[in-house]
Amino acid sequence: MEITRRNFVKNATGAAAILATLSSTSTLISCNQPVKTMSKNTLTVVAFVETSAEKAEALKEVCLGLIDPSRKDKGCISYNLYQDKSNPGKFTFIEQWESQELLDAHLQTPHLAAAGEQFKTILTKELQVIAGGWLPQRLPKSSPNYIH
């Protein structure tokens, strides 16, 4: 997909809303990922994991252990981890995948299965996952972000 202002605004708006909220409440603890191209089939996944203060470091280690292998999985566009500033036992993953099929393959990997087993003894709240694709955005012509 060619990077144009229209594509940038269309693809950045959804992620920006989530990141705007996280930037004030959470700290990015994973970075240094090469930029990859998104398409209209791109899926965004937001996953929340939470534990007690006593188990926060153990959960952090499990979560950090998912980053490198997941970023190497076929179809991974981005895979970032945030830690809540006011609750050190709460983490948020924000991921982008090229397609549902490649996300499904990621969900079957050994590193994710191993983390799932560890989550059973660490998490104090149920894992929450939100997944979705881009919705067409129609702005009124009066909007300052309207593109002709």
C-alpha positions in Angstrom: 0.0 0.0 0.0 1.3 3.4 -0.9 1.8 5.8 2.0 -0.4 8.8 1.3 -2.0 11.2 3.7 -5.4 9.5 3.2 -3.9 6.1 4.1 -2.0 7.4 7.0 -5.1 9.2 8.5 -7.3 6.1 7.9 -4.8 3.7 9.5 -3.5 5.8 12.3 -6.7 7.0 13.8 -7.8 3.7 15.5 -4.4 3.0 17.0 -4.0 6.6 18.0 -7.1 6.5 20.2 -5.8 3.5 22.1 -2.2 4.8 22.3 -3.4 8.2 23.5 -5.1 6.6 26.5 -2.1 4.3 27.2 0.5 7.0 26.9 -0.9 8.8 30.0 -1.5 5.6 32.0 1.1 3.1 30.9 4.8 2.8 30.0 6.0 1.2 26.8 8.4 -1.5 27.8 9.1 -3.0 24.4 10.4 -1.2 21.4 13.1 -1.4 18.6 10.8 -3.0 16.0 11.3 -2.4 12.3 8.4 -0.6 10.6 6.2 -2.8 8.4 3.5 -2.0 5.9 -0.2 -2.3 6.9 -3.0 -3.2 4.5 -6.8 -3.1 4.6 -6.7 -6.7 6.0 -4.6 -5.7 9.0 -6.0 -6.8 12.3 -5.3 -5.0 15.6 -5.3 -7.0 18.8 -5.4 -5.5 22.3 -4.9 -7.9 25.1 -5.0 -7.1 28.8 -3.3 -9.3 31.5 -3.4 -8.5 35.2 -2.0 -10.0 38.5 -1.3 -9.0 42.1 1.5 -6.7 43.1 3.4 -9.8 44.5 3.3 -11.5 41.1 3.9 -8.5 38.9 7.6 -9.2 38.2 6.8 -12.8 37.3 4.1 -11.7 34.9 6.4 -9.0 33.4 9.0 -11.7 32.6 6.4 -14.0 30.9 5.1 -11.0 28.9 8.6 -9.8 27.9 9.4 -13.4 26.8 6.6 -13.2 24.2 7.9 -10.2 22.4 10.9 -11.4 20.4 9.4 -14.7 19.2 6.0 -13.1 18.4 7.7 -10.4 16.4 9.4 -13.1 14.3 6.1 -14.9 13.7 5.0 -14.6 10.0 2.4 -11.8 9.6 3.4 -9.8 12.7 3.4 -6.1 11.8 3.9 -4.8 15.4 3.9 -6.3 18.9 4.2 -3.9 21.8 3.8 -4.3 25.5 2.8 -1.6 28.0 2.9 -1.6 31.8 0.3 0.4 33.7 1.9 3.2 35.7 -0.5 3.0 38.7 -0.8 -0.8 38.7 2.5 -2.5 38.1 0.6 -5.9 37.8 -1.4 -4.8 34.7 0.0 -5.1 31.2 -1.4 -4.3 27.8 -0.3 -5.9 24.5 -1.0 -4.0 21.3 -0.4 -6.1 18.2 -1.0 -5.8 14.5 -1.2 -8.8 12.1 -1.4 -9.0 8.4 -4.4 -11.3 8.3 -6.7 -13.4 10.5 -5.0 -16.6 9.2 -1.6 -15.4 10.3 -3.0 -14.3 13.7 -4.5 -17.7 14.1 -1.2 -19.4 13.3 0.5 -17.1 15.9 -2.1 -18.3 18.5 -0.9 -21.9 17.9 2.8 -21.3 18.4 4.8 -23.0 21.2 5.8 -19.7 22.8 2.2 -18.6 23.2 1.1 -22.0 24.5 3.9 -21.9 27.1 2.9 -18.4 28.2 -0.7 -19.5 28.5 0.3 -22.3 30.9 2.3 -19.8 33.0 -0.6 -17.3 32.9 -2.8 -20.0 34.7 -0.7 -19.7 37.9 0.0 -15.9 37.7 -3.1 -14.0 36.5 -5.6 -12.8 39.0 -8.1 -11.7 36.4 -9.2 -13.4 33.2 -7.2 -12.5 30.0 -9.2 -10.0 28.0 -8.7 -9.7 24.2 -10.2 -7.3 21.8 -9.5 -7.8 18.0 -10.7 -5.9 15.1 -10.0 -4.6 11.6 -10.0 -1.0 10.2 -13.4 0.6 9.7 -13.8 3.0 6.8 -13.8 6.5 8.2 -16.0 9.1 6.7 -15.4 12.6 7.8 -17.7 15.5 7.1 -16.3 18.0 4.6 -16.2 20.6 7.4 -13.7 18.5 9.4 -10.1 19.8 9.4 -9.0 16.2 8.7 -11.2 15.9 5.6 -9.1 14.8 2.6 -10.4 15.7 -0.9 
